[in-house]
Structures are given as C-alpha cells and as structure tokens.
C-alpha cells in the first residue's frame, strides 16, 4: 500500500516547508478514526497556502484523505482541544517522513505536555466547565431535564479533562479510559449519570453538586493562566483587550463568564472609569 501511496506524497516530501508526513490506516470497525476513509495522509507544513487543505483520492477499492495542515493551526488545535483527532493522528500515526525529527519532537511535546501549555489548556477547560455548569443548572431549575442532561454531561467531560491535565497528562480522545485510572471517583460519576437507577432529575442533581465542588476546588488552578496574563500589565484591562490577547483567544468565547466568576470570587477587581455620559462608567479589570 505504501508503495502506491508514495506517488501521492513523494513530491510533498521534497518541498522544503514540509515538516513531516504520517499515515493512519482504518482499524477494523472503527471508521471514525479516519473520518470514514481507509487511509489518512497527514502532511504538516511550516506555513501552508491554506491553514488546512483536504483532498480525497481513490485507488483500487481504497479511499484516501490527504490532509495538509500548517504547524500553527495544528498547535492551536492541540491547545484548544478542537479537532482532537489530529493530535491522535500525530501521536499514533506511522511516520513516513520527518524533517529534522520534527514529528519526533511533536510527539515528545504531547507526551511531556510543557507547563506553559498545560496552564493555557487548564484555563480553556475550566472556562468551558463553568459555561456548561451554569447552563445545565439553569435548565435543571426550569425543569428542562433532558436539555440539562446534555450540558451536564459536557460539563463532566471538561471536569474529567481538567483532572487529566492537572496530573500532567494530555487529554486523549479516550479521556474516560484515562480518568478511570487517574480519578476513579469522577469516572463513577460519569457511570452514574449515564447508567444510574435513579431518576434523571436525581442523577443531574448529583453531578451538578460534583461540578460545583470541582469549580470551587479547581478555581485557583483554572484561573492561573488568565491571572498570569493580567499581571503582565500595571494598567487595568478592558474585556476586549483580554479577549484579543493572543494567549486568551482560544477561549475568548467563554472569557466574559470566566471574568465574572473571578470577580465574584474576589480574584479580580472591577475598576470604574468615567465616560462622557453622566453616570455611566467603563468597566475595567485588574488582579487583586
């Protein structure tokens, strides 16, 4: 198979901006690993003409998806958790080409999970946990239990990823297999939510309490990243300045909620600046 596939990727390997090429083949019965294709060819570029470009091929009875992605987009996905299958492909794919051991060090980076990247990912998962918890709680209180269930299930996923990251591991696609060994009490909550004998109302109530406890106990850890960034400036921050900061962009969609939470907890102080309109103030933020 590789001999035939080489015709597709050999030109890419000779291009100076190609950093690595990997192949991922479909496991029996697991089409989702390769998005329904028989083979994935992953080509990592230093700077592609497009951040992510896909082309489909067919030979004999096999389908091939060639994914060309630049390293900046791949790194963004690694931090944000979006398109986690790409990280799975990097980590588990067979290396066909590796310029200056780029892929080797990328795998090592995922394995080692540097502290700075860990801080950022903790902030992302923590803000998402708050978002899902608040939405789930509101739906539960309005007795929309099935919609609440969906949000609480997602909240529990973010809680699980927080636990994995906290212990220095990168959260894999099979995160619950990790959590089962790392934090069995959270895994039991997951089982209880899905398969418990109690009513859906009682199961949601149980996980809501666990989410609330996790948010309280992990607040310092989850807010470490944003507070560190805020401390880089002596001046108070506007919400737009925080949302536009390069390191906070990955979770800017949840940033307003996170800032409000930290104001309530006393970690962030609100500064009022007068506007031209009488009685109306700009709302700025700084660390206490």
Backbone as CSV, one residue per row, in Angstrom:
resi,resn,N_x,N_y,N_z,CA_x,CA_y,CA_z,C_x,C_y,C_z
1,UNK,0.833,-1.206,0.000,0.000,0.000,0.000,0.866,1.254,0.000
2,UNK,1.906,1.238,0.846,2.749,2.427,0.963,3.448,2.775,-0.342
3,UNK,3.774,1.722,-1.130,4.437,1.955,-2.410,3.524,2.766,-3.322
4,UNK,2.237,2.412,-3.335,1.283,3.133,-4.168,1.035,4.546,-3.628
5,UNK,0.936,4.666,-2.295,0.685,5.966,-1.684,1.860,6.928,-1.871
6,UNK,3.052,6.357,-2.010,4.236,7.198,-2.154,4.104,8.138,-3.354
7,UNK,3.350,7.711,-4.345,3.133,8.565,-5.515,2.404,9.851,-5.130
8,UNK,1.582,9.777,-4.063,0.827,10.956,-3.632,1.665,11.924,-2.818
9,UNK,2.562,11.372,-1.988,3.236,12.260,-1.044,4.710,12.525,-1.338
10,UNK,5.304,11.823,-2.306,6.748,11.997,-2.507,7.113,13.417,-2.947
11,UNK,6.233,14.053,-3.746,6.506,15.441,-4.149,6.465,16.370,-2.942
12,UNK,5.516,16.119,-2.022,5.406,16.943,-0.812,6.639,16.793,0.074
13,UNK,7.173,15.590,0.134,8.355,15.340,0.971,9.567,16.124,0.487
14,UNK,9.613,16.402,-0.824,10.765,17.130,-1.375,10.639,18.641,-1.216
15,UNK,9.450,19.113,-0.814,9.260,20.549,-0.641,9.886,21.003,0.684
16,UNK,10.667,22.094,0.675,11.433,22.491,1.863,10.593,22.869,3.077
17,UNK,9.308,23.245,2.862,8.482,23.646,4.000,7.670,22.480,4.590
18,UNK,7.878,21.277,4.059,7.205,20.102,4.619,7.986,19.610,5.833
19,UNK,7.316,19.564,6.984,7.969,19.192,8.240,7.822,17.716,8.562
20,UNK,6.705,17.137,8.169,6.503,15.728,8.466,5.321,15.164,7.700
21,UNK,5.355,13.856,7.470,4.253,13.149,6.809,3.966,11.878,7.598
22,UNK,2.686,11.669,7.918,2.284,10.479,8.667,1.137,9.781,7.945
23,UNK,0.989,8.498,8.227,-0.107,7.720,7.667,-0.888,7.069,8.802
24,UNK,-2.201,7.114,8.684,-3.083,6.458,9.654,-4.041,5.588,8.851
25,UNK,-4.088,4.293,9.182,-4.974,3.374,8.479,-6.160,3.018,9.351
26,UNK,-7.296,2.810,8.705,-8.534,2.491,9.415,-8.404,1.159,10.132
27,UNK,-8.773,1.162,11.415,-8.861,-0.094,12.147,-10.183,-0.762,11.803
28,UNK,-10.202,-2.068,11.879,-11.422,-2.814,11.558,-12.572,-2.343,12.443
29,UNK,-13.634,-1.875,11.787,-14.834,-1.482,12.535,-14.787,-0.099,13.136
30,UNK,-13.698,0.668,12.894,-13.575,1.993,13.513,-13.352,3.054,12.440
31,UNK,-14.390,3.296,11.622,-14.298,4.283,10.554,-14.056,5.694,11.072
32,UNK,-14.532,5.982,12.306,-14.448,7.343,12.820,-13.016,7.796,13.032
33,UNK,-12.102,6.863,13.251,-10.692,7.213,13.452,-10.145,7.925,12.215
34,UNK,-10.590,7.489,11.044,-10.105,8.071,9.795,-11.212,8.797,9.039
35,UNK,-12.227,9.252,9.749,-13.334,10.002,9.132,-13.989,9.232,7.989
36,UNK,-14.086,7.910,8.130,-14.752,7.089,7.120,-13.871,6.708,5.945
37,UNK,-12.631,7.202,5.916,-11.703,6.859,4.840,-10.894,5.616,5.238
38,UNK,-10.305,4.970,4.236,-9.448,3.815,4.534,-8.078,4.264,5.039
39,UNK,-7.624,5.389,4.514,-6.273,5.869,4.854,-6.301,7.386,5.020
40,UNK,-5.587,7.872,6.028,-5.334,9.308,6.193,-3.855,9.565,5.939
41,UNK,-3.583,10.509,5.076,-2.217,11.013,4.918,-2.185,12.400,5.551
42,UNK,-1.374,12.569,6.571,-1.266,13.854,7.265,0.069,14.488,6.916
43,UNK,0.005,15.652,6.277,1.221,16.361,5.860,1.278,17.681,6.636
44,UNK,2.327,17.848,7.428,2.478,19.044,8.260,3.433,20.004,7.563
45,UNK,2.951,21.232,7.370,3.735,22.242,6.679,4.173,23.335,7.655
46,UNK,5.317,23.934,7.360,5.777,25.067,8.164,4.808,26.232,8.012
47,UNK,4.355,26.478,6.792,3.356,27.507,6.522,2.673,27.154,5.211
48,UNK,1.461,26.592,5.313,0.751,26.177,4.119,0.079,27.348,3.429
49,UNK,-0.290,27.151,2.158,-1.035,28.189,1.440,-2.415,28.353,2.066
50,UNK,-2.905,27.280,2.711,-4.148,27.309,3.476,-3.858,26.637,4.811
51,UNK,-4.442,27.138,5.925,-4.160,26.512,7.221,-4.496,25.023,7.248
52,UNK,-5.518,24.638,6.466,-5.913,23.226,6.415,-6.531,22.954,5.058
53,UNK,-5.931,22.042,4.334,-6.395,21.712,2.985,-6.589,20.204,2.885
54,UNK,-7.726,19.779,2.324,-8.036,18.349,2.219,-8.304,17.982,0.762
55,UNK,-7.768,16.819,0.371,-8.057,16.292,-0.961,-8.305,14.784,-0.847
56,UNK,-9.336,14.288,-1.545,-9.679,12.867,-1.498,-9.211,12.148,-2.763
57,UNK,-8.738,10.912,-2.571,-8.283,10.069,-3.675,-8.900,8.686,-3.537
58,UNK,-8.803,7.929,-4.615,-9.258,6.549,-4.595,-8.330,5.705,-5.456
59,UNK,-7.938,4.543,-4.966,-7.189,3.601,-5.794,-7.643,2.195,-5.426
60,UNK,-7.825,1.369,-6.478,-8.430,0.041,-6.298,-9.744,0.227,-5.544
61,UNK,-9.871,-0.384,-4.373,-11.113,-0.207,-3.597,-10.865,0.588,-2.327
62,UNK,-9.781,1.361,-2.272,-9.408,2.122,-1.078,-9.631,3.621,-1.286
63,UNK,-10.064,4.297,-0.239,-10.213,5.748,-0.273,-9.139,6.380,0.614
64,UNK,-8.615,7.493,0.161,-7.528,8.176,0.864,-7.893,9.642,1.060
65,UNK,-7.691,10.150,2.268,-7.879,11.573,2.554,-6.518,12.175,2.882
66,UNK,-6.080,13.093,2.029,-4.815,13.790,2.277,-5.124,15.108,2.979
67,UNK,-4.608,15.263,4.192,-4.804,16.471,4.986,-3.486,17.221,5.082
68,UNK,-3.450,18.426,4.516,-2.259,19.270,4.589,-2.565,20.391,5.577
69,UNK,-1.782,20.483,6.631,-2.064,21.453,7.691,-0.780,22.164,8.098
70,UNK,-0.884,23.468,8.369,0.334,24.160,8.813,0.480,24.010,10.329
71,UNK,1.701,24.120,10.779,2.004,23.804,12.174,1.322,24.754,13.150
72,UNK,1.076,26.007,12.729,0.416,26.960,13.611,-1.010,26.508,13.924
73,UNK,-1.760,26.057,12.892,-3.122,25.580,13.102,-3.116,24.295,13.952
74,UNK,-2.166,23.420,13.687,-2.072,22.176,14.460,-1.804,22.473,15.935
75,UNK,-0.943,23.449,16.190,-0.647,23.841,17.566,-1.875,24.446,18.234
76,UNK,-2.625,25.277,17.492,-3.858,25.864,18.036,-4.830,24.777,18.458
77,UNK,-4.982,23.766,17.613,-5.894,22.671,17.922,-5.399,21.844,19.105
78,UNK,-4.102,21.744,19.223,-3.536,20.991,20.337,-3.855,21.679,21.663
79,UNK,-3.830,22.999,21.676,-4.119,23.760,22.890,-5.620,23.836,23.160
80,UNK,-6.391,24.124,22.109,-7.830,24.349,22.297,-8.619,23.065,22.482
81,UNK,-8.090,21.947,21.972,-8.839,20.698,22.047,-9.778,20.506,20.875
82,UNK,-9.820,21.485,19.963,-10.627,21.320,18.754,-9.932,20.334,17.828
83,UNK,-10.717,19.546,17.105,-10.157,18.558,16.175,-9.103,17.674,16.842
84,UNK,-9.491,17.067,17.952,-8.555,16.227,18.691,-8.056,15.035,17.887
85,UNK,-8.809,14.674,16.836,-8.370,13.533,16.035,-7.016,13.806,15.377
86,UNK,-6.726,15.086,15.094,-5.428,15.411,14.502,-4.293,15.083,15.471
87,UNK,-4.510,15.358,16.748,-3.487,15.036,17.747,-3.339,13.529,17.853
88,UNK,-4.463,12.826,17.742,-4.437,11.364,17.756,-3.654,10.836,16.551
89,UNK,-3.854,11.464,15.389,-3.128,11.053,14.192,-1.621,11.287,14.353
90,UNK,-1.255,12.431,14.917,0.166,12.725,15.136,0.771,11.716,16.109
91,UNK,0.025,11.443,17.168,0.568,10.604,18.239,0.640,9.131,17.837
92,UNK,-0.368,8.673,17.081,-0.438,7.240,16.777,-0.138,6.884,15.328
93,UNK,0.004,7.901,14.467,0.264,7.618,13.057,1.688,7.104,12.821
94,UNK,1.849,6.395,11.717,3.168,5.904,11.315,3.884,7.010,10.542
95,UNK,5.101,7.321,10.941,5.867,8.409,10.321,6.479,7.929,9.003
96,UNK,6.157,8.645,7.931,6.719,8.333,6.614,7.874,9.268,6.265
97,UNK,7.804,10.485,6.803,8.842,11.480,6.526,8.939,12.408,7.736
98,UNK,10.159,12.700,8.173,10.333,13.516,9.378,11.562,14.404,9.207
99,UNK,11.332,15.659,8.832,12.447,16.579,8.608,13.009,17.054,9.945
100,UNK,14.277,16.817,10.140,14.976,17.231,11.364,14.262,16.774,12.643
101,UNK,13.646,15.587,12.563,12.956,14.974,13.714,11.818,15.846,14.247
102,UNK,11.176,16.588,13.341,10.073,17.461,13.768,8.945,16.665,14.407
103,UNK,8.531,15.577,13.753,7.420,14.768,14.264,7.802,14.111,15.586
104,UNK,9.051,13.662,15.678,9.526,13.056,16.925,9.361,14.035,18.089
105,UNK,9.774,15.283,17.882,9.688,16.278,18.957,8.243,16.733,19.196
106,UNK,7.402,16.690,18.154,5.978,16.987,18.335,5.334,15.936,19.243
107,UNK,5.637,14.656,19.000,5.121,13.578,19.851,5.642,13.735,21.283
108,UNK,6.915,14.101,21.402,7.517,14.288,22.726,6.843,15.451,23.458
109,UNK,6.511,16.485,22.701,5.839,17.655,23.275,4.470,17.273,23.837
110,UNK,3.740,16.438,23.085,2.439,15.961,23.562,2.622,15.109,24.810
111,UNK,3.648,14.265,24.784,3.925,13.387,25.932,4.336,14.170,27.164
112,UNK,5.242,15.131,26.964,5.770,15.898,28.099,4.780,16.951,28.589
113,UNK,3.975,17.491,27.658,2.955,18.492,27.967,3.555,19.624,28.806
114,UNK,4.329,20.531,28.167,5.019,21.612,28.892,4.081,22.419,29.785
115,UNK,4.607,22.923,30.881,3.807,23.591,31.906,3.033,24.789,31.348
116,UNK,3.659,25.589,30.469,3.001,26.774,29.922,1.767,26.378,29.111
117,UNK,1.911,25.338,28.300,0.771,24.861,27.509,-0.287,24.248,28.413
118,UNK,0.154,23.600,29.469,-0.774,22.986,30.421,-1.627,24.070,31.102
119,UNK,-0.994,25.172,31.480,-1.722,26.285,32.113,-2.821,26.808,31.191
120,UNK,-2.464,27.008,29.927,-3.434,27.533,28.966,-4.590,26.553,28.780
121,UNK,-4.287,25.280,28.671,-5.333,24.277,28.464,-6.207,24.135,29.706
122,UNK,-5.629,24.289,30.881,-6.426,24.282,32.113,-7.437,25.426,32.098
123,UNK,-6.996,26.609,31.651,-7.889,27.760,31.563,-9.030,27.515,30.592
124,UNK,-8.729,26.894,29.462,-9.753,26.597,28.456,-10.796,25.641,29.018
125,UNK,-10.330,24.540,29.614,-11.267,23.530,30.141,-12.053,24.068,31.326
126,UNK,-11.415,24.880,32.167,-12.094,25.429,33.335,-13.219,26.384,32.912
127,UNK,-12.945,27.235,31.929,-13.968,28.185,31.473,-15.131,27.448,30.804
128,UNK,-14.826,26.370,30.089,-15.884,25.574,29.457,-16.709,24.833,30.506
129,UNK,-16.048,24.382,31.557,-16.759,23.722,32.658,-17.760,24.685,33.288
130,UNK,-17.333,25.918,33.550,-18.237,26.920,34.133,-19.419,27.165,33.204
131,UNK,-19.145,27.336,31.912,-20.202,27.594,30.925,-21.247,26.479,30.935
132,UNK,-20.797,25.236,30.847,-21.727,24.107,30.785,-22.473,23.924,32.110
133,UNK,-21.770,24.130,33.216,-22.407,24.007,34.531,-23.525,25.030,34.696
134,UNK,-23.234,26.299,34.371,-24.228,27.360,34.543,-25.454,27.119,33.659
135,UNK,-25.208,26.698,32.425,-26.323,26.438,31.514,-27.136,25.230,31.989
136,UNK,-26.416,24.177,32.401,-27.092,22.980,32.888,-27.909,23.242,34.131
137,UNK,-27.375,24.052,35.038,-28.079,24.376,36.278,-29.351,25.173,35.981
138,UNK,-29.251,26.142,35.061,-30.418,26.958,34.710,-31.521,26.095,34.094
139,UNK,-31.135,25.166,33.233,-32.109,24.279,32.606,-32.719,23.310,33.622
140,UNK,-31.892,22.858,34.552,-32.379,21.956,35.608,-33.407,22.680,36.486
141,UNK,-33.101,23.924,36.839,-34.008,24.695,37.693,-35.322,25.015,36.996
142,UNK,-35.295,25.073,35.654,-36.532,25.308,34.900,-37.206,23.994,34.501
143,UNK,-36.677,22.880,35.051,-37.233,21.531,34.874,-37.145,21.025,33.432
144,UNK,-36.186,21.558,32.677,-35.900,21.023,31.340,-34.781,19.986,31.479
145,UNK,-35.151,18.821,32.002,-34.160,17.857,32.451,-33.336,17.237,31.321
146,UNK,-33.950,16.981,30.190,-33.197,16.341,29.108,-32.179,17.304,28.499
147,UNK,-32.547,18.567,28.374,-31.578,19.559,27.891,-30.491,19.790,28.942
148,UNK,-30.882,19.798,30.214,-29.909,19.946,31.303,-28.926,18.787,31.285
149,UNK,-29.429,17.584,31.030,-28.584,16.384,30.980,-27.449,16.560,29.969
150,UNK,-27.768,17.084,28.794,-26.762,17.279,27.747,-25.640,18.194,28.212
151,UNK,-26.005,19.322,28.838,-24.984,20.273,29.286,-24.171,19.720,30.460
152,UNK,-24.829,19.006,31.340,-24.115,18.444,32.491,-23.167,17.329,32.061
153,UNK,-23.564,16.580,31.047,-22.663,15.547,30.506,-21.401,16.197,29.941
154,UNK,-21.576,17.311,29.203,-20.416,18.031,28.675,-19.574,18.632,29.805
155,UNK,-20.245,19.144,30.838,-19.520,19.697,31.988,-18.649,18.632,32.624
156,UNK,-19.176,17.429,32.711,-18.425,16.324,33.312,-17.215,15.952,32.458
157,UNK,-17.361,16.070,31.136,-16.224,15.835,30.238,-15.116,16.858,30.509
158,UNK,-15.503,18.129,30.662,-14.498,19.164,30.943,-13.869,18.952,32.319
159,UNK,-14.672,18.513,33.270,-14.146,18.198,34.610,-13.125,17.065,34.520
160,UNK,-13.434,16.069,33.698,-12.518,14.933,33.515,-11.203,15.381,32.876
161,UNK,-11.303,16.225,31.846,-10.084,16.706,31.183,-9.237,17.551,32.129
162,UNK,-9.899,18.352,32.966,-9.165,19.127,33.971,-8.340,18.211,34.870
163,UNK,-8.940,17.112,35.291,-8.257,16.167,36.178,-7.046,15.546,35.497
164,UNK,-7.197,15.222,34.215,-6.094,14.624,33.452,-4.952,15.627,33.291
165,UNK,-5.306,16.871,32.896,-4.291,17.912,32.688,-3.596,18.253,34.002
166,UNK,-4.369,18.313,35.069,-3.823,18.644,36.387,-2.696,17.694,36.782
167,UNK,-2.803,16.455,36.336,-1.793,15.455,36.661,-0.680,15.369,35.634
168,UNK,-0.670,16.337,34.700,0.451,16.444,33.772,0.317,15.638,32.503
169,UNK,-0.892,15.107,32.220,-1.095,14.316,31.016,-1.928,15.101,30.007
170,UNK,-1.716,14.791,28.731,-2.525,15.397,27.691,-3.814,14.592,27.571
171,UNK,-4.984,15.258,27.581,-6.243,14.504,27.484,-6.434,13.905,26.098
172,UNK,-6.480,12.596,26.040,-6.615,11.896,24.771,-8.076,11.827,24.354
173,UNK,-8.312,11.318,23.137,-9.680,11.131,22.660,-10.416,10.171,23.594
174,UNK,-9.719,9.154,24.066,-10.296,8.180,25.011,-10.080,8.671,26.444
175,UNK,-10.574,9.879,26.723,-10.282,10.523,28.011,-10.836,9.733,29.194
176,UNK,-11.966,9.045,29.009,-12.552,8.332,30.148,-11.728,7.118,30.539
177,UNK,-10.990,6.560,29.596,-10.067,5.475,29.940,-8.943,6.016,30.818
178,UNK,-8.513,7.250,30.537,-7.508,7.899,31.383,-8.073,8.186,32.774
179,UNK,-9.279,8.770,32.809,-9.879,9.194,34.078,-10.170,8.002,34.982
180,UNK,-10.526,6.880,34.380,-10.832,5.671,35.161,-9.665,5.299,36.067
181,UNK,-8.438,5.549,35.597,-7.244,5.214,36.380,-6.749,6.398,37.218
182,UNK,-6.932,7.617,36.686,-6.403,8.807,37.347,-7.311,9.300,38.463
183,UNK,-8.603,9.352,38.195,-9.566,9.881,39.165,-10.852,9.040,39.115
184,UNK,-10.821,7.857,39.729,-11.960,6.923,39.620,-13.286,7.477,40.126
185,UNK,-13.241,8.432,41.082,-14.499,8.985,41.601,-15.246,9.779,40.519
186,UNK,-14.496,10.476,39.646,-15.128,11.192,38.535,-15.666,10.208,37.506
187,UNK,-14.945,9.135,37.297,-15.413,8.091,36.378,-16.710,7.462,36.890
188,UNK,-16.811,7.260,38.186,-18.036,6.699,38.774,-19.214,7.658,38.605
189,UNK,-18.957,8.959,38.714,-19.996,9.958,38.460,-20.516,9.841,37.026
190,UNK,-19.590,9.666,36.104,-19.928,9.517,34.689,-20.812,8.286,34.481
191,UNK,-20.425,7.181,35.097,-21.219,5.953,35.005,-22.604,6.145,35.611
192,UNK,-22.647,6.827,36.756,-23.911,7.036,37.443,-24.843,7.913,36.605
193,UNK,-24.279,8.951,35.974,-25.092,9.839,35.149,-25.698,9.082,33.972
194,UNK,-24.905,8.211,33.352,-25.360,7.508,32.159,-26.235,6.298,32.464
195,UNK,-25.864,5.551,33.529,-26.499,4.245,33.749,-27.121,4.070,35.126
196,UNK,-27.156,5.141,35.917,-27.708,5.029,37.270,-29.184,4.669,37.277
197,UNK,-29.642,4.086,38.368,-31.032,3.649,38.505,-31.950,4.772,39.004
198,UNK,-31.362,5.862,39.460,-32.165,6.986,39.943,-32.865,7.678,38.762
199,UNK,-33.795,8.542,39.075,-34.451,9.326,38.022,-33.430,10.272,37.390
200,UNK,-33.720,10.729,36.179,-32.814,11.656,35.505,-32.625,12.920,36.332
201,UNK,-33.679,13.343,37.026,-33.600,14.535,37.874,-32.563,14.352,38.975
202,UNK,-32.590,13.194,39.630,-31.662,12.910,40.734,-30.233,12.764,40.235
203,UNK,-30.072,12.142,39.077,-28.727,11.951,38.523,-28.103,13.296,38.153
204,UNK,-28.902,14.173,37.555,-28.398,15.509,37.206,-28.033,16.279,38.468
205,UNK,-28.881,16.191,39.489,-28.628,16.888,40.749,-27.298,16.454,41.362
206,UNK,-27.019,15.145,41.304,-25.770,14.605,41.846,-24.555,15.194,41.124
207,UNK,-24.616,15.229,39.780,-23.475,15.723,39.002,-23.338,17.233,39.128
208,UNK,-24.450,17.943,39.245,-24.383,19.390,39.464,-23.608,19.714,40.741
209,UNK,-23.861,18.964,41.791,-23.135,19.162,43.056,-21.650,18.880,42.868
210,UNK,-21.341,17.828,42.109,-19.938,17.475,41.845,-19.265,18.549,40.998
211,UNK,-19.995,19.077,39.994,-19.463,20.165,39.161,-19.167,21.400,39.999
212,UNK,-20.098,21.734,40.884,-19.946,22.914,41.736,-18.716,22.774,42.632
213,UNK,-18.535,21.574,43.165,-17.363,21.320,44.011,-16.076,21.410,43.191
214,UNK,-16.098,20.854,41.978,-14.909,20.894,41.113,-14.552,22.327,40.741
215,UNK,-15.559,23.145,40.443,-15.314,24.553,40.092,-14.679,25.293,41.264
216,UNK,-15.176,25.032,42.460,-14.635,25.697,43.657,-13.220,25.224,43.952
217,UNK,-13.011,23.906,43.907,-11.711,23.340,44.289,-10.630,23.585,43.239
218,UNK,-11.026,23.754,41.981,-10.045,23.933,40.909,-9.984,25.376,40.406
219,UNK,-10.619,26.294,41.127,-10.669,27.695,40.691,-9.272,28.304,40.576
220,UNK,-8.434,28.061,41.554,-7.081,28.629,41.526,-6.288,28.076,40.352
221,UNK,-6.412,26.785,40.139,-5.707,26.121,39.039,-6.230,26.598,37.685
222,UNK,-7.550,26.657,37.561,-8.158,27.014,36.287,-8.012,28.474,35.913
223,UNK,-7.790,29.341,36.894,-7.663,30.781,36.618,-6.205,31.241,36.580
224,UNK,-5.289,30.323,36.808,-3.860,30.658,36.850,-3.392,31.342,35.568
225,UNK,-3.861,30.853,34.430,-3.396,31.356,33.138,-3.836,32.794,32.897
226,UNK,-5.125,33.071,33.060,-5.627,34.432,32.801,-5.061,35.428,33.811
227,UNK,-4.912,35.025,35.068,-4.380,35.942,36.083,-2.906,36.251,35.818
228,UNK,-2.179,35.257,35.332,-0.767,35.475,34.994,-0.648,36.514,33.875
229,UNK,-1.520,36.407,32.869,-1.514,37.367,31.760,-1.913,38.758,32.241
230,UNK,-2.933,38.829,33.077,-3.379,40.127,33.588,-2.292,40.808,34.416
231,UNK,-1.479,40.034,35.077,-0.401,40.594,35.904,0.782,41.111,35.092
232,UNK,0.757,40.890,33.774,1.844,41.403,32.932,1.703,42.903,32.668
233,UNK,0.553,43.465,33.026,0.334,44.894,32.809,-0.026,45.575,34.128
234,UNK,0.489,46.778,34.329,0.156,47.566,35.515,-1.210,48.250,35.353
235,UNK,-1.670,48.358,34.115,-2.945,49.025,33.844,-4.087,48.019,33.869
236,UNK,-5.274,48.470,34.261,-6.435,47.575,34.207,-6.784,47.219,32.766
237,UNK,-7.458,46.089,32.600,-7.787,45.561,31.281,-9.260,45.794,30.961
238,UNK,-9.556,46.122,29.719,-10.947,46.073,29.256,-11.221,44.629,28.833
239,UNK,-12.486,44.270,28.746,-12.816,42.902,28.352,-12.360,42.621,26.926
240,UNK,-12.422,43.635,26.050,-11.998,43.428,24.658,-10.490,43.195,24.581
241,UNK,-9.713,43.880,25.426,-8.260,43.675,25.441,-7.925,42.251,25.869
242,UNK,-8.678,41.747,26.855,-8.457,40.366,27.296,-8.825,39.383,26.187
243,UNK,-9.946,39.610,25.543,-10.416,38.685,24.506,-9.503,38.670,23.283
244,UNK,-8.824,39.793,23.046,-7.945,39.887,21.877,-6.510,39.458,22.175
245,UNK,-6.209,39.161,23.426,-4.851,38.729,23.764,-4.571,37.392,23.076
246,UNK,-3.407,37.267,22.420,-3.111,36.046,21.649,-3.265,34.744,22.451
247,UNK,-2.880,34.770,23.727,-2.938,33.541,24.527,-4.332,33.249,25.074
248,UNK,-5.228,34.237,25.002,-6.586,34.039,25.523,-7.618,33.847,24.412
249,UNK,-7.193,34.018,23.166,-8.135,33.927,22.050,-8.796,32.558,21.961
250,UNK,-8.063,31.511,22.375,-8.600,30.162,22.250,-9.825,29.934,23.115
251,UNK,-9.981,30.747,24.178,-11.208,30.603,24.968,-11.907,31.933,25.201
252,UNK,-11.731,32.842,24.229,-12.358,34.156,24.347,-13.886,34.072,24.369
253,UNK,-14.444,33.019,23.755,-15.899,32.866,23.719,-16.488,32.681,25.121
254,UNK,-15.672,32.151,26.044,-16.135,31.922,27.422,-15.507,32.897,28.417
255,UNK,-14.764,33.881,27.908,-13.968,34.735,28.782,-14.816,35.664,29.652
256,UNK,-15.905,36.184,29.113,-16.764,37.082,29.902,-17.309,36.366,31.135
257,UNK,-17.725,35.119,30.941,-18.252,34.329,32.053,-17.159,34.033,33.071
258,UNK,-15.959,33.713,32.592,-14.840,33.424,33.485,-14.464,34.662,34.302
259,UNK,-14.407,35.820,33.647,-14.075,37.063,34.350,-15.135,37.369,35.409
260,UNK,-16.402,37.219,35.069,-17.488,37.451,36.035,-17.359,36.528,37.240
261,UNK,-17.014,35.281,36.969,-16.813,34.301,38.045,-15.676,34.738,38.976
262,UNK,-14.567,35.193,38.389,-13.404,35.585,39.184,-13.651,36.894,39.938
263,UNK,-14.523,37.757,39.396,-14.921,38.963,40.130,-15.717,38.551,41.370
264,UNK,-16.645,37.619,41.192,-17.454,37.131,42.316,-16.584,36.478,43.397
265,UNK,-15.537,35.787,42.951,-14.661,35.094,43.888,-13.611,36.011,44.507
266,UNK,-13.544,37.262,44.046,-12.613,38.223,44.621,-11.209,38.147,44.071
267,UNK,-10.999,37.365,43.014,-9.658,37.257,42.413,-9.376,38.422,41.474
268,UNK,-10.438,39.010,40.921,-10.326,40.159,40.015,-11.151,41.313,40.586
269,UNK,-10.578,42.511,40.500,-11.268,43.704,40.995,-11.786,44.529,39.822
270,UNK,-12.970,45.093,39.975,-13.554,45.942,38.939,-13.115,47.381,39.166
271,UNK,-12.627,48.023,38.112,-12.232,49.435,38.144,-13.209,50.215,37.279
272,UNK,-13.768,51.297,37.825,-14.729,52.116,37.082,-14.047,53.362,36.541
273,UNK,-14.123,53.558,35.247,-13.605,54.758,34.591,-14.774,55.551,34.001
274,UNK,-14.770,56.843,34.248,-15.877,57.681,33.767,-15.912,57.739,32.243
275,UNK,-17.122,57.807,31.715,-17.318,58.050,30.287,-17.877,59.463,30.115
276,UNK,-18.089,59.870,28.889,-18.667,61.188,28.633,-20.126,61.256,29.074
277,UNK,-20.764,60.085,29.109,-22.169,60.042,29.531,-22.246,60.052,31.055
278,UNK,-23.028,60.932,31.587,-23.141,61.090,33.034,-23.702,59.832,33.688
279,UNK,-22.995,59.360,34.709,-23.456,58.199,35.466,-23.138,56.860,34.842
280,UNK,-22.468,56.881,33.683,-22.089,55.627,33.019,-20.577,55.489,33.070
281,UNK,-20.104,54.314,33.420,-18.674,54.075,33.617,-18.194,52.907,32.741
282,UNK,-16.958,53.037,32.277,-16.283,51.898,31.672,-15.954,50.913,32.792
283,UNK,-16.151,49.636,32.500,-15.865,48.592,33.485,-14.542,47.914,33.077
284,UNK,-13.502,48.126,33.875,-12.188,47.564,33.629,-11.835,46.563,34.729
285,UNK,-10.796,45.766,34.484,-10.479,44.679,35.418,-8.979,44.610,35.714
286,UNK,-8.661,44.322,36.969,-7.276,44.069,37.362,-7.249,43.028,38.469
287,UNK,-6.087,42.385,38.594,-5.955,41.371,39.651,-5.881,42.034,41.010
288,UNK,-6.437,41.379,41.994,-6.344,41.914,43.363,-4.952,41.698,43.930
